[in-house]
Amino acid sequence: MARNAYSKRVKFFIFDTIILIPLLILVILPSLTMVYISLISIAILWWLNTKGLDLNMLSRKCRVLLIGHLRYIRPSWRKDL
């Protein structure tokens, strides 16, 4: 088996498994509004996945937007500027 086969992502037909989490929530909380929310979120996650941005990278990108690019070695209460 080739080494790059270890990093292949699990798929359910053509969908990545992370995309199907809204369907799991829909099964737990069935309602018409939840159908719309899950379809919209599946469409957005699928579109992002086709662009190459999976859910892990999306969470990292959101964290960088909130926190910033700078990393400090010391804790904030021990900074000497």
Backbone as a chain_set.jsonl record, in Angstrom:
{"seq": "MARNAYSKRVKFFIFDTIILIPLLILVILPSLTMVYISLISIAILWWLNTKGLDLNMLSRKCRVLLIGHLRYIRPSWRKDL", "coords": {"N": [[0.84, -1.178, 0.0], [0.535, 2.2, -0.792], [2.172, 5.075, 0.646], [0.782, 7.489, 0.602], [-1.834, 6.677, 0.69], [-2.598, 6.397, 3.267], [-3.413, 8.852, 4.199], [-5.799, 9.408, 3.004], [-9.103, 10.685, 2.908], [-12.114, 9.766, 4.587], [-15.048, 8.988, 2.855], [-18.527, 9.377, 2.107], [-20.272, 8.235, -0.344], [-20.055, 10.818, -2.571], [-19.562, 12.721, -0.731], [-17.771, 14.311, 1.91], [-17.2, 13.09, 5.227], [-17.465, 14.92, 7.312], [-19.216, 16.771, 6.328], [-21.643, 15.572, 6.576], [-22.491, 15.844, 9.188], [-24.501, 17.847, 9.818], [-26.748, 16.432, 8.868], [-26.959, 14.392, 10.721], [-27.657, 15.869, 12.982], [-30.112, 16.719, 12.058], [-31.54, 14.321, 12.073], [-31.743, 13.91, 14.785], [-33.117, 16.205, 15.687], [-35.818, 16.657, 14.222], [-37.37, 18.889, 12.075], [-38.966, 21.346, 10.003], [-37.581, 23.754, 9.716], [-35.089, 22.936, 10.552], [-34.404, 21.256, 8.486], [-33.987, 23.099, 6.419], [-31.849, 24.578, 7.512], [-29.905, 22.573, 7.752], [-29.567, 21.79, 5.051], [-28.601, 24.168, 3.92], [-26.228, 24.504, 5.395], [-24.872, 22.157, 4.656], [-24.544, 22.651, 1.926], [-22.851, 24.897, 1.998], [-20.592, 23.862, 3.363], [-19.876, 21.838, 1.57], [-19.245, 23.344, -0.701], [-17.048, 24.802, 0.265], [-15.371, 22.643, 0.693], [-14.909, 21.745, -1.906], [-13.35, 23.83, -2.771], [-11.069, 23.306, -1.411], [-10.856, 23.757, 1.283], [-11.108, 22.324, 4.212], [-12.935, 21.317, 7.204], [-11.245, 21.366, 9.435], [-9.166, 23.123, 8.643], [-10.729, 25.368, 8.268], [-11.556, 25.936, 10.884], [-9.065, 26.575, 12.003], [-8.449, 28.841, 10.494], [-10.486, 30.611, 11.3], [-9.787, 30.837, 13.99], [-7.311, 32.143, 13.789], [-8.191, 34.543, 12.705], [-9.615, 35.567, 14.876], [-7.753, 35.601, 17.027], [-5.236, 36.45, 16.043], [-2.088, 36.887, 14.26], [0.269, 36.942, 15.721], [2.351, 35.238, 18.007], [3.12, 34.765, 21.343], [5.91, 34.0, 23.384], [6.104, 34.081, 26.119], [3.71, 34.162, 28.844], [0.874, 36.439, 28.955], [0.916, 38.017, 31.265], [3.567, 38.192, 31.909], [4.975, 39.636, 30.071], [7.611, 41.573, 28.777], [8.013, 44.548, 27.464]], "CA": [[0.0, 0.0, 0.0], [1.325, 3.42, -0.896], [2.13, 5.905, 1.846], [-0.222, 8.535, 0.509], [-3.153, 6.107, 0.906], [-2.937, 6.528, 4.679], [-4.009, 10.148, 4.475], [-7.038, 9.634, 2.269], [-10.218, 10.995, 3.787], [-13.26, 8.883, 4.491], [-16.142, 9.627, 2.13], [-19.808, 8.709, 1.979], [-20.504, 8.519, -1.757], [-19.155, 11.882, -2.991], [-19.486, 13.703, 0.351], [-16.872, 14.113, 3.028], [-18.021, 12.723, 6.386], [-17.727, 16.106, 8.129], [-20.362, 17.458, 5.751], [-22.873, 14.884, 6.954], [-22.851, 16.122, 10.579], [-25.833, 18.466, 9.889], [-27.791, 15.417, 8.694], [-27.1, 13.726, 12.008], [-28.439, 16.78, 13.822], [-31.469, 16.691, 11.52], [-32.179, 13.09, 12.539], [-32.027, 14.081, 16.208], [-34.089, 17.29, 15.847], [-36.518, 16.813, 12.934], [-38.326, 19.963, 11.849], [-38.805, 21.927, 8.675], [-36.497, 24.743, 9.758], [-33.812, 22.212, 10.649], [-34.11, 20.779, 7.131], [-33.41, 24.216, 5.683], [-30.544, 24.892, 8.099], [-28.944, 21.527, 7.406], [-29.267, 21.857, 3.62], [-27.75, 25.335, 3.675], [-24.891, 24.251, 5.945], [-24.24, 21.14, 3.813], [-24.13, 23.295, 0.675], [-21.701, 25.755, 2.281], [-19.436, 23.01, 3.657], [-19.481, 21.156, 0.338], [-18.597, 24.332, -1.558], [-15.729, 25.049, 0.833], [-14.564, 21.445, 0.496], [-14.461, 21.719, -3.302], [-12.3, 24.843, -2.887], [-9.883, 22.819, -0.732], [-10.857, 24.197, 2.673], [-11.909, 21.406, 5.011], [-13.42, 21.886, 8.452], [-10.108, 21.639, 10.317], [-8.508, 24.35, 8.194], [-11.656, 26.467, 8.499], [-11.48, 26.308, 12.302], [-7.788, 27.258, 12.205], [-8.543, 30.166, 9.883], [-11.319, 31.431, 12.185], [-9.008, 31.106, 15.204], [-6.318, 33.163, 13.463], [-8.9, 35.81, 12.555], [-9.994, 36.062, 16.196], [-6.609, 35.793, 17.914], [-4.192, 37.212, 15.374], [-0.956, 36.115, 13.756], [1.398, 36.977, 16.641], [2.395, 34.293, 19.113], [4.07, 35.176, 22.368], [6.542, 32.896, 24.079], [5.754, 34.203, 27.529], [2.306, 34.505, 29.098], [0.605, 37.874, 28.824], [1.236, 38.74, 32.497], [5.017, 38.257, 32.081], [5.589, 40.286, 28.906], [8.47, 42.734, 28.985], [8.122, 45.261, 26.185]], "C": [[0.89, 1.247, 0.0], [1.174, 4.264, 0.37], [1.04, 6.953, 1.781], [-1.635, 7.99, 0.691], [-3.568, 6.211, 2.371], [-3.657, 7.83, 4.971], [-5.288, 10.411, 3.684], [-8.194, 9.786, 3.233], [-11.373, 10.036, 3.539], [-14.393, 9.641, 3.808], [-17.367, 8.742, 2.148], [-20.353, 9.112, 0.624], [-19.551, 9.619, -2.198], [-18.906, 12.888, -1.874], [-18.44, 13.308, 1.381], [-17.718, 13.867, 4.28], [-18.314, 13.907, 7.29], [-18.967, 16.84, 7.62], [-21.672, 16.833, 6.228], [-23.258, 15.072, 8.42], [-24.189, 16.863, 10.676], [-26.978, 17.469, 9.658], [-28.014, 14.624, 9.97], [-27.905, 14.583, 12.969], [-29.885, 16.81, 13.356], [-32.223, 15.446, 11.978], [-32.574, 13.223, 14.008], [-33.129, 15.115, 16.432], [-34.86, 17.509, 14.544], [-37.548, 17.953, 12.966], [-38.041, 20.564, 10.48], [-37.692, 22.973, 8.661], [-35.136, 24.065, 9.856], [-33.424, 21.616, 9.298], [-33.444, 21.89, 6.323], [-32.009, 24.559, 6.198], [-29.511, 23.841, 7.693], [-28.601, 21.547, 5.92], [-28.361, 23.027, 3.277], [-26.341, 25.085, 4.192], [-24.157, 23.172, 5.149], [-23.753, 21.758, 2.51], [-22.892, 24.164, 0.892], [-20.457, 24.917, 2.546], [-18.956, 22.256, 2.42], [-18.748, 22.105, -0.6], [-17.191, 24.638, -1.056], [-14.806, 23.853, 0.625], [-14.086, 21.33, -0.953], [-13.373, 22.759, -3.553], [-11.027, 24.424, -2.165], [-9.805, 23.203, 0.726], [-11.733, 23.245, 3.477], [-12.213, 22.031, 6.373], [-12.282, 22.18, 9.426], [-9.396, 22.924, 9.927], [-9.411, 25.557, 8.398], [-11.628, 26.905, 9.961], [-10.162, 27.011, 12.619], [-7.827, 28.678, 11.662], [-9.385, 31.114, 10.74], [-10.572, 31.783, 13.467], [-7.964, 32.183, 14.95], [-6.989, 34.514, 13.285], [-9.268, 36.406, 13.91], [-8.778, 36.433, 17.043], [-5.547, 36.685, 17.285], [-3.025, 36.324, 14.998], [0.202, 36.032, 14.748], [1.249, 35.919, 17.718], [3.465, 34.752, 20.081], [4.626, 33.947, 23.067], [6.15, 32.903, 25.544], [4.253, 34.441, 27.678], [2.105, 36.013, 29.109], [0.955, 38.644, 30.086], [2.746, 38.848, 32.749], [5.705, 38.923, 30.893], [6.43, 41.482, 29.334], [8.655, 43.419, 27.639], [8.974, 46.479, 26.315]], "O": [[1.883, 1.311, 0.725], [0.168, 4.172, 1.073], [0.433, 7.276, 2.802], [-2.566, 8.781, 0.837], [-4.755, 6.124, 2.687], [-4.443, 7.895, 5.916], [-5.802, 11.529, 3.697], [-8.261, 9.099, 4.252], [-11.576, 9.558, 2.422], [-14.666, 10.795, 4.141], [-17.266, 7.516, 2.199], [-20.849, 10.228, 0.465], [-18.34, 9.396, -2.207], [-18.117, 13.816, -2.049], [-18.251, 12.13, 1.682], [-18.831, 14.381, 4.383], [-19.333, 13.901, 7.981], [-19.686, 17.461, 8.403], [-22.7, 17.51, 6.274], [-24.262, 14.511, 8.858], [-24.974, 16.531, 11.564], [-28.068, 17.652, 10.201], [-29.141, 14.228, 10.267], [-28.753, 14.066, 13.696], [-30.794, 16.917, 14.179], [-33.423, 15.515, 12.242], [-33.613, 12.712, 14.427], [-33.992, 14.914, 17.287], [-34.574, 18.468, 13.827], [-38.468, 17.959, 13.784], [-36.995, 20.312, 9.882], [-36.942, 23.063, 7.69], [-34.149, 24.558, 9.311], [-32.237, 21.485, 8.999], [-32.457, 21.653, 5.626], [-31.095, 24.8, 5.41], [-28.383, 24.177, 7.334], [-27.442, 21.338, 5.563], [-27.461, 22.902, 2.446], [-25.365, 25.41, 3.517], [-22.941, 23.258, 4.981], [-22.666, 21.427, 2.037], [-21.984, 24.167, 0.061], [-19.385, 25.215, 2.02], [-17.754, 22.059, 2.245], [-17.754, 21.729, -1.222], [-16.25, 24.725, -1.845], [-13.606, 24.02, 0.408], [-12.974, 20.864, -1.199], [-12.556, 22.586, -4.457], [-10.005, 25.101, -2.282], [-8.769, 22.992, 1.356], [-12.96, 23.341, 3.432], [-11.789, 23.152, 6.652], [-12.354, 23.156, 10.173], [-9.057, 23.731, 10.793], [-8.923, 26.654, 8.672], [-11.671, 28.1, 10.253], [-10.141, 27.946, 13.419], [-7.308, 29.605, 12.284], [-9.039, 32.285, 10.892], [-10.703, 32.896, 13.977], [-7.75, 33.047, 15.8], [-6.422, 35.536, 13.673], [-9.234, 37.625, 14.076], [-8.778, 37.472, 17.704], [-5.02, 37.582, 17.943], [-2.977, 35.152, 15.371], [1.04, 35.138, 14.631], [0.167, 35.724, 18.273], [4.58, 35.086, 19.681], [3.908, 32.978, 23.312], [5.895, 31.854, 26.135], [3.6, 34.879, 26.731], [3.063, 36.772, 29.257], [1.268, 39.831, 29.997], [3.166, 39.518, 33.692], [6.917, 38.778, 30.732], [6.003, 42.296, 30.153], [9.375, 42.918, 26.775], [9.175, 47.2, 25.338]]}, "num_chains": 1, "name": "protein.A"}
